[in-house]
Amino acid sequence: MILIPVIDLSAGRVVHARGGERSNYRPLQSQLCPGSESLEVVAGLLSLHPFSHLYIADLDAITRAGDNTAVISQLHAAFPGLQLWVDAGISTRSDLLLHRARCPGTAVVGSETLADTALLQSSASGDDTVLSLDFRHGRPLGPTDIPAHPALWPGRVICMSLDRVGSNSGPDLVRLQQLRRDAPHRELFAAGGIRGADDLEQLQELGVTGALLASALHEGRIDAGQLRRFT
């Protein structure tokens, strides 16, 4: 499996995401690093395991309150071996093209912020993007026809259960099973609620390609030995 740590950036700092209620996020407190500055958080994650990818949620861009492009560029320069996946609230084709021109890494297109399906239908999307199918309490966010039409999806798809993020409630296995049946040839990534090694085992048995992790790493519920085992 590809295990991908997640950082959520707000005003240049890393915050602890819980339940998708972004206004309530507070600066990260982690066993892996002393503070919430982005460089030290990523260094702490890499001291735990040599991750190949890093998922970055630019919360300011997602909420249209600015962006953290400068911080992301610093991370890219400091950790050039990391493949960055960046969700910056892309809504339209113009947003995607501007993001690619300004920000390093692979663009994550979240259904939550998509205006319609036009971007996914255009050649601008392509397989150099990642689609995040965003859900809250089991309901799809964004254009409702996107989850129902796998032909629109690029090769890599995240099942993002926002209400489960930071909740220690377990991944949405039922939804993941459905998406696996709907698009057996897509690379499917699970995000939200992963508690520990038992959940990773279930995801592996389900045939998902990878998982996005945050709280379980910072709280020590998944350790270095378990990370080596699953990767």
C-alpha positions in Angstrom: 0.0 0.0 0.0 1.0 3.6 -0.5 0.6 5.3 2.8 0.4 9.1 2.5 0.7 11.5 5.5 -1.6 14.5 5.4 -0.9 18.1 6.5 -3.6 20.8 6.7 -2.3 24.3 6.2 -4.0 27.4 7.6 -2.2 30.8 7.7 1.1 29.0 7.1 0.8 26.6 10.0 -0.2 23.0 10.3 -3.6 22.5 12.0 -5.3 19.4 13.3 -8.2 18.5 11.1 -11.3 17.0 13.0 -14.6 16.2 11.4 -14.3 18.5 8.5 -15.3 21.5 10.6 -12.5 23.8 9.4 -13.4 26.8 11.6 -12.6 24.7 14.7 -9.2 23.4 13.6 -6.4 24.2 16.0 -2.6 24.2 15.7 -1.3 20.6 15.5 0.0 18.9 18.6 2.1 15.9 17.7 4.3 13.3 19.3 6.6 13.6 16.2 7.5 17.3 16.5 7.5 20.1 19.1 5.4 22.6 17.1 3.1 23.2 14.2 5.5 24.9 11.7 5.2 23.0 8.4 8.9 22.2 7.9 9.3 20.6 11.4 6.0 18.7 11.0 7.1 17.2 7.7 10.6 16.4 9.1 8.9 14.7 12.1 6.8 12.6 9.7 9.9 11.6 7.7 11.7 10.7 10.9 9.0 8.1 11.5 9.0 6.6 8.0 10.5 7.5 4.6 7.2 8.4 3.0 7.2 8.8 -0.8 4.1 11.1 -0.9 2.7 14.0 1.1 -0.9 15.2 0.8 -1.4 19.0 1.5 -4.8 20.5 2.1 -4.4 24.3 1.6 -7.4 25.3 3.8 -7.0 29.0 3.0 -7.3 28.3 -0.8 -10.2 25.8 -0.2 -12.1 28.4 1.8 -11.1 31.3 -0.5 -9.2 33.1 2.3 -5.8 33.3 0.6 -3.4 30.5 0.0 -0.3 28.8 1.2 1.6 28.5 -2.1 4.8 30.0 -0.6 4.8 27.5 2.2 4.2 24.6 -0.2 7.0 25.8 -2.4 9.3 25.9 0.7 8.3 22.3 1.5 9.0 21.2 -2.1 12.5 22.8 -1.9 13.3 21.3 1.5 12.0 17.8 0.7 12.5 17.3 -3.1 12.1 13.6 -2.9 8.5 13.9 -1.7 5.7 13.7 -4.3 3.3 16.4 -3.2 -0.5 16.1 -3.7 -2.0 19.5 -3.2 -5.7 20.3 -2.7 -6.1 24.0 -3.2 -9.8 24.3 -3.8 -9.8 24.0 -7.5 -13.2 24.8 -9.0 -12.7 25.3 -12.8 -10.3 24.6 -15.6 -8.8 28.1 -15.1 -8.2 27.4 -11.5 -6.4 24.2 -12.4 -4.2 25.9 -15.0 -3.3 28.7 -12.6 -2.5 26.2 -9.8 -0.2 24.3 -12.1 1.6 27.4 -13.1 2.1 28.7 -9.5 2.3 25.6 -7.2 4.5 22.5 -7.3 3.1 19.0 -7.0 0.2 17.1 -8.4 -3.2 18.9 -8.3 -6.0 17.3 -6.2 -9.4 18.2 -7.6 -11.9 17.9 -4.8 -15.5 17.3 -5.7 -16.5 19.6 -2.8 -15.2 22.7 -4.6 -15.9 21.8 -8.2 -18.4 24.1 -9.9 -19.7 21.3 -12.3 -18.3 18.3 -14.2 -16.8 20.4 -17.0 -13.3 20.2 -15.6 -13.4 16.4 -15.4 -14.7 16.2 -18.9 -11.9 18.4 -20.3 -8.5 17.3 -21.5 -7.0 19.7 -18.9 -7.8 17.2 -16.1 -6.1 14.1 -17.4 -4.3 11.5 -15.3 -1.8 14.0 -13.9 -4.5 15.0 -11.4 -6.1 13.2 -8.5 -9.8 13.3 -7.9 -11.0 13.5 -4.3 -14.6 12.3 -4.0 -15.7 14.2 -0.9 -18.4 13.0 1.4 -19.9 14.2 4.7 -22.1 11.9 6.7 -22.4 9.6 3.7 -23.7 12.4 1.4 -21.6 13.4 -1.7 -20.3 17.0 -1.7 -20.2 19.0 -5.0 -21.9 17.9 -8.2 -23.9 14.9 -7.3 -23.4 13.1 -10.7 -19.6 12.8 -10.2 -19.7 9.8 -7.8 -22.3 8.1 -10.0 -20.2 8.3 -13.2 -16.8 6.6 -12.9 -16.1 7.4 -16.6 -15.4 11.0 -15.4 -12.8 9.9 -12.9 -9.0 10.1 -13.6 -6.8 7.1 -12.8 -6.3 8.0 -9.1 -9.3 8.6 -6.8 -9.5 9.4 -3.1 -12.6 8.5 -1.1 -12.6 11.4 1.4 -14.9 11.0 4.3 -14.6 14.5 5.9 -16.8 13.8 8.9 -14.5 10.9 9.9 -11.3 12.9 9.6 -9.6 13.0 13.1 -12.6 11.1 14.6 -10.9 7.8 15.3 -14.1 6.2 14.0 -12.7 4.0 11.3 -12.8 4.3 7.5 -16.0 4.1 5.5 -15.6 0.5 4.3 -19.1 0.3 2.7 -18.4 3.4 0.5 -15.0 2.1 -0.4 -16.4 -1.3 -1.4 -18.9 0.4 -3.6 -16.3 2.6 -5.3 -14.0 -0.4 -5.8 -16.9 -2.2 -7.6 -17.8 0.8 -9.6 -14.2 1.5 -10.8 -12.1 -1.7 -10.4 -9.3 -0.3 -12.6 -8.8 3.0 -10.8 -6.3 3.5 -8.0 -8.4 4.0 -4.9 -7.2 5.8 -1.8 -9.0 5.8 1.6 -9.1 9.0 3.7 -10.8 9.7 7.0 -11.1 7.8 10.3 -8.2 5.4 10.0 -7.4 4.3 13.6 -4.5 1.8 13.3 -3.1 -1.3 11.8 -6.4 -3.2 11.9 -8.0 -0.7 9.7 -5.0 -0.8 7.3 -5.4 -4.6 7.1 -9.0 -4.3 6.2 -8.2 -1.7 3.5 -5.5 -3.9 2.1 -8.0 -6.9 2.0 -10.4 -4.6 0.2 -7.8 -3.9 -2.5 -7.4 -0.2 -2.0 -4.1 1.2 -3.4 -3.3 3.4 -0.4 -4.5 5.4 2.5 -4.1 9.0 3.8 -3.0 9.3 7.4 -2.8 12.1 10.0 -4.1 11.6 13.5 -3.0 8.0 13.7 0.6 9.0 13.0 0.7 12.1 15.3 -1.0 10.2 18.2 1.3 7.2 17.9 -1.4 4.7 16.9 0.5 3.6 13.9 4.2 3.1 14.5 7.3 2.8 12.3 7.2 -1.0 12.3 3.6 -1.1 11.2 4.3 1.4 8.4 7.2 -0.8 7.2 4.9 -3.8 7.2 2.2 -2.2 5.1 4.6 -0.6 2.6 
